Amino acid sequence: FLELVPNRKIVFTDAFTEGWVPNPDGMMTAVLTFEPQADGKTLLTARVGHPSAEKKAQHEEMGFHGGWGIMVDQLEAVARRLSVPA
């Protein structure tokens, strides 16, 4: 993780390997933000940057969109288990 702000933000990447060595096969950097809404729900915004158009296309071919949908469903399930009733 590059940045963690509890209940607000998660930033991660595969652009580096152990010891901050650049990863030539790195594909993305992702920023997830969480914003409380007036109705008690949370707005999740996911932004993903790729180092090139070729890497973006490769990521899409690997199932990027479907995989992120699965990740959001899993994240929601974890959040529901961890939430404390009002």
C-alpha positions as a Markdown table, in Angstrom:
| # | Residue | x | y | z |
|---|---|---|---|---|
| 1 | Phe | 0.0 | 0.0 | 0.0 |
| 2 | Leu | 1.2 | 3.5 | -0.8 |
| 3 | Glu | -1.3 | 5.3 | 1.4 |
| 4 | Leu | -4.0 | 4.3 | 3.9 |
| 5 | Val | -6.3 | 6.8 | 5.4 |
| 6 | Pro | -8.7 | 5.0 | 7.8 |
| 7 | Asn | -12.3 | 5.0 | 6.4 |
| 8 | Arg | -11.3 | 7.4 | 3.6 |
| 9 | Lys | -8.6 | 6.2 | 1.2 |
| 10 | Ile | -6.6 | 3.3 | 0.0 |
| 11 | Val | -3.8 | 3.7 | -2.6 |
| 12 | Phe | -1.9 | 0.7 | -4.0 |
| 13 | Thr | 0.3 | -0.3 | -7.0 |
| 14 | Asp | 2.1 | -3.1 | -8.6 |
| 15 | Ala | 4.6 | -0.6 | -10.1 |
| 16 | Phe | 7.3 | -1.7 | -7.5 |
| 17 | Thr | 8.6 | -4.9 | -6.2 |
| 18 | Glu | 10.2 | -5.6 | -2.8 |
| 19 | Gly | 12.5 | -2.8 | -1.7 |
| 20 | Trp | 10.9 | -0.3 | -4.0 |
| 21 | Val | 12.6 | -1.7 | -7.0 |
| 22 | Pro | 10.6 | -0.6 | -10.2 |
| 23 | Asn | 8.6 | -3.5 | -11.6 |
| 24 | Pro | 8.9 | -3.6 | -15.4 |
| 25 | Asp | 5.7 | -5.7 | -15.5 |
| 26 | Gly | 3.8 | -3.2 | -13.4 |
| 27 | Met | 0.4 | -2.4 | -14.7 |
| 28 | Met | -1.4 | 0.0 | -12.5 |
| 29 | Thr | -1.8 | 2.3 | -9.6 |
| 30 | Ala | -5.2 | 2.4 | -7.9 |
| 31 | Val | -6.8 | 5.0 | -5.6 |
| 32 | Leu | -10.0 | 4.1 | -3.8 |
| 33 | Thr | -11.8 | 6.8 | -1.9 |
| 34 | Phe | -14.7 | 6.5 | 0.5 |
| 35 | Glu | -17.1 | 9.4 | 1.1 |
| 36 | Pro | -20.0 | 9.2 | 3.7 |
| 37 | Gln | -23.3 | 10.2 | 2.2 |
| 38 | Ala | -26.3 | 11.9 | 3.8 |
| 39 | Asp | -28.3 | 8.7 | 3.6 |
| 40 | Gly | -25.8 | 6.7 | 5.7 |
| 41 | Lys | -24.3 | 5.0 | 2.7 |
| 42 | Thr | -20.8 | 5.4 | 1.4 |
| 43 | Leu | -19.7 | 6.5 | -2.1 |
| 44 | Leu | -16.8 | 4.4 | -3.3 |
| 45 | Thr | -14.8 | 6.0 | -6.1 |
| 46 | Ala | -12.1 | 3.9 | -7.8 |
| 47 | Arg | -9.5 | 5.5 | -10.1 |
| 48 | Val | -6.9 | 3.4 | -11.8 |
| 49 | Gly | -3.9 | 4.7 | -13.7 |
| 50 | His | -1.9 | 2.7 | -16.2 |
| 51 | Pro | 1.7 | 3.7 | -17.3 |
| 52 | Ser | 0.7 | 3.3 | -21.0 |
| 53 | Ala | -2.1 | 2.7 | -23.4 |
| 54 | Glu | -0.7 | -0.8 | -24.0 |
| 55 | Lys | -0.7 | -1.7 | -20.3 |
| 56 | Lys | -4.3 | -0.4 | -20.0 |
| 57 | Ala | -5.3 | -2.6 | -23.0 |
| 58 | Gln | -3.5 | -5.6 | -21.5 |
| 59 | His | -5.2 | -5.1 | -18.2 |
| 60 | Glu | -8.6 | -4.9 | -19.9 |
| 61 | Glu | -7.9 | -8.1 | -21.8 |
| 62 | Met | -7.1 | -9.8 | -18.5 |
| 63 | Gly | -10.6 | -9.0 | -17.2 |
| 64 | Phe | -10.1 | -5.7 | -15.4 |
| 65 | His | -13.7 | -4.6 | -15.4 |
| 66 | Gly | -15.2 | -7.8 | -14.3 |
| 67 | Gly | -12.4 | -8.3 | -11.7 |
| 68 | Trp | -13.0 | -4.9 | -10.2 |
| 69 | Gly | -16.7 | -5.6 | -10.0 |
| 70 | Ile | -15.9 | -8.8 | -8.0 |
| 71 | Met | -13.5 | -6.8 | -5.7 |
| 72 | Val | -16.2 | -4.2 | -5.0 |
| 73 | Asp | -18.7 | -7.0 | -4.0 |
| 74 | Gln | -16.1 | -8.6 | -1.7 |
| 75 | Leu | -15.2 | -5.2 | -0.2 |
| 76 | Glu | -18.9 | -4.6 | 0.5 |
| 77 | Ala | -19.2 | -8.0 | 2.2 |
| 78 | Val | -16.3 | -7.3 | 4.5 |
| 79 | Ala | -17.6 | -3.8 | 5.3 |
| 80 | Arg | -21.0 | -5.3 | 6.2 |
| 81 | Arg | -19.4 | -7.8 | 8.5 |
| 82 | Leu | -17.3 | -5.1 | 10.2 |
| 83 | Ser | -20.0 | -2.5 | 10.6 |
| 84 | Val | -21.4 | -1.8 | 14.0 |
| 85 | Pro | -25.2 | -1.4 | 14.3 |
| 86 | Ala | -26.3 | 2.1 | 15.2 |
